[in-house]
């Protein structure tokens, strides 16, 4: 693929990543994502347009607010960079087509889910609804264009029931070890992926969750009684399923 196109996609991705930083900061605080305009969370000084250039503004300002000189979290340029790279890889992996567009939107929702659940241990309903709406619209469009048939709708619906239902069962058996947000996002992603990929998604979520939890415990970053949000593990597993799900299933079933 043309490097210029990929570079352009990267720039778009970093700009969207900058917006996702705003989303992940404001939604848990029940603030509007559109007003007031971007400002320093320490001094509330409104940021100029040249202070909002993804990645480069952070470097130019040396990680400090131009007005109050307080530090700016390194999280912001990291999210911008990762979003840009994910956008590039998605287009490189799937091409410039509807499938890539569908996954770009889903990734744009998964990133704030990851950040919000990691920091606040909640997954806002609006983000889960967004994943489900995008998934339903995507399936219906593919049925309309002939890429899917109506019977595929049953597979996607069963994926929703499988993902959401299994996590609901875990929550009931373990007296709330799984949160409501985990149940809803697994159901929404279940509709997106269908039955087989939802099984893979659940498997990867538990493997990633188990491995990373052991690492956190081993490094003493977390203690045994500490709550570790599961949403970030689901998001990582969802990305793996998006990019390599079919190959993993083909390898396993071969």
DAHU-V148203 format. One record per backbone hydrogen bond with DSSP energy under -0.5 kcal/mol. CO is the residue of the C=O (numbers start at 1). NH is the residue of the N-H. E is the energy in kcal/mol with one decimal. If there is no record, write none. Layout:
co->CO nh->NH e->E
co->CO nh->NH e->E
This chain:
co->2 nh->6 e->-1.9
co->3 nh->7 e->-2.6
co->4 nh->8 e->-2.4
co->5 nh->9 e->-2.5
co->6 nh->10 e->-2.2
co->7 nh->11 e->-2.2
co->8 nh->12 e->-2.3
co->9 nh->13 e->-2.6
co->10 nh->14 e->-2.5
co->11 nh->15 e->-2.1
co->12 nh->16 e->-2.5
co->13 nh->17 e->-2.6
co->14 nh->18 e->-2.1
co->15 nh->19 e->-1.7
co->16 nh->20 e->-2.6
co->17 nh->21 e->-1.6
co->18 nh->22 e->-1.3
co->19 nh->23 e->-2.4
co->20 nh->24 e->-2.8
co->21 nh->25 e->-1.4
co->22 nh->26 e->-2.8
co->23 nh->27 e->-2.3
co->26 nh->29 e->-0.6
co->26 nh->31 e->-2.4
co->27 nh->30 e->-1.8
co->38 nh->47 e->-2.4
co->40 nh->44 e->-2.1
co->45 nh->40 e->-2.2
co->48 nh->51 e->-1.7
co->49 nh->52 e->-1.4
co->52 nh->54 e->-0.6
co->53 nh->57 e->-2.3
co->54 nh->56 e->-3.2
co->55 nh->59 e->-1.8
co->56 nh->60 e->-3.0
co->57 nh->61 e->-2.5
co->58 nh->63 e->-2.5
co->59 nh->62 e->-1.0
co->61 nh->64 e->-1.0
co->63 nh->72 e->-3.3
co->65 nh->69 e->-1.3
co->70 nh->65 e->-2.7
co->73 nh->76 e->-1.3
co->74 nh->78 e->-1.6
co->75 nh->79 e->-2.7
co->76 nh->80 e->-2.1
co->77 nh->81 e->-2.6
co->78 nh->82 e->-2.9
co->79 nh->83 e->-2.6
co->80 nh->84 e->-2.2
co->81 nh->85 e->-2.5
co->82 nh->86 e->-2.7
co->83 nh->87 e->-2.4
co->84 nh->88 e->-2.2
co->85 nh->89 e->-2.7
co->86 nh->90 e->-2.3
co->87 nh->91 e->-2.2
co->88 nh->92 e->-2.6
co->89 nh->93 e->-2.6
co->90 nh->94 e->-2.7
co->91 nh->95 e->-2.4
co->95 nh->97 e->-1.3
co->97 nh->101 e->-2.0
co->98 nh->102 e->-2.7
co->99 nh->103 e->-2.0
co->100 nh->104 e->-2.5
co->101 nh->105 e->-2.0
co->102 nh->106 e->-2.0
co->103 nh->107 e->-2.9
co->104 nh->108 e->-2.1
co->105 nh->109 e->-0.8
co->106 nh->109 e->-1.0
co->106 nh->110 e->-2.5
co->107 nh->111 e->-2.1
co->109 nh->113 e->-1.7
co->110 nh->114 e->-2.8
co->111 nh->115 e->-2.4
co->112 nh->116 e->-3.0
co->113 nh->117 e->-2.4
co->114 nh->118 e->-1.9
co->115 nh->119 e->-1.9
co->116 nh->120 e->-3.4
co->116 nh->121 e->-0.6
co->117 nh->121 e->-1.4
co->124 nh->127 e->-0.8
co->124 nh->128 e->-1.5
co->125 nh->129 e->-3.0
co->126 nh->130 e->-1.9
co->127 nh->131 e->-2.0
co->128 nh->132 e->-2.1
co->129 nh->133 e->-3.0
co->130 nh->134 e->-2.4
co->131 nh->135 e->-2.2
co->132 nh->136 e->-2.7
co->133 nh->137 e->-2.7
co->134 nh->138 e->-2.4
co->135 nh->139 e->-2.3
co->136 nh->140 e->-2.5
co->137 nh->141 e->-2.5
co->138 nh->142 e->-2.2
co->139 nh->143 e->-1.9
co->140 nh->144 e->-2.3
co->141 nh->145 e->-2.4
co->142 nh->146 e->-0.6
co->142 nh->147 e->-1.5
co->142 nh->148 e->-2.0
co->143 nh->146 e->-0.5
co->149 nh->152 e->-1.8
co->149 nh->153 e->-0.5
co->150 nh->153 e->-1.3
co->150 nh->154 e->-0.6
co->151 nh->154 e->-0.7
co->151 nh->155 e->-1.0
co->152 nh->156 e->-2.2
co->153 nh->157 e->-2.2
co->154 nh->158 e->-2.7
co->155 nh->159 e->-1.7
co->156 nh->160 e->-1.7
co->157 nh->161 e->-2.1
co->158 nh->162 e->-2.8
co->159 nh->163 e->-2.7
co->160 nh->164 e->-2.5
co->161 nh->165 e->-1.9
co->162 nh->166 e->-2.2
co->163 nh->167 e->-1.8
co->164 nh->168 e->-2.0
co->165 nh->169 e->-2.3
co->166 nh->170 e->-2.1
co->167 nh->171 e->-2.2
co->168 nh->172 e->-2.1
co->169 nh->173 e->-2.6
co->170 nh->174 e->-2.7
co->171 nh->176 e->-3.5
co->172 nh->175 e->-0.6
co->179 nh->183 e->-1.8
co->180 nh->184 e->-2.3
co->181 nh->185 e->-2.6
co->182 nh->186 e->-1.9
co->183 nh->187 e->-1.8
co->184 nh->188 e->-2.5
co->185 nh->189 e->-2.7
co->186 nh->190 e->-1.9
co->187 nh->191 e->-1.7
co->188 nh->192 e->-1.6
co->189 nh->193 e->-2.5
co->190 nh->194 e->-2.3
co->193 nh->197 e->-0.5
co->194 nh->198 e->-1.7
co->195 nh->199 e->-2.1
co->196 nh->200 e->-1.8
co->197 nh->201 e->-2.6
co->198 nh->202 e->-2.6
co->199 nh->203 e->-2.2
co->200 nh->204 e->-2.9
co->201 nh->205 e->-2.3
co->202 nh->206 e->-2.1
co->203 nh->207 e->-2.3
co->204 nh->208 e->-3.1
co->205 nh->209 e->-2.5
co->206 nh->210 e->-2.6
co->207 nh->211 e->-2.6
co->208 nh->212 e->-2.6
co->209 nh->213 e->-2.0
co->210 nh->214 e->-2.1
co->211 nh->215 e->-2.0
co->212 nh->216 e->-2.6
co->213 nh->217 e->-2.4
co->214 nh->218 e->-2.8
co->215 nh->219 e->-2.4
co->216 nh->221 e->-2.2
co->216 nh->222 e->-1.6
co->217 nh->220 e->-1.0
co->223 nh->226 e->-1.6
co->227 nh->229 e->-0.6
co->230 nh->233 e->-0.6
co->230 nh->234 e->-1.8
co->231 nh->235 e->-2.4
co->232 nh->236 e->-2.2
co->233 nh->237 e->-2.4
co->234 nh->238 e->-2.5
co->235 nh->239 e->-2.0
co->236 nh->240 e->-2.1
co->237 nh->241 e->-2.4
co->238 nh->242 e->-2.5
co->239 nh->243 e->-2.4
co->240 nh->244 e->-2.9
co->241 nh->245 e->-1.5
co->244 nh->248 e->-2.5
co->245 nh->249 e->-2.4
co->246 nh->250 e->-2.5
co->247 nh->251 e->-2.4
co->248 nh->252 e->-2.4
co->249 nh->253 e->-2.7
co->250 nh->254 e->-1.0
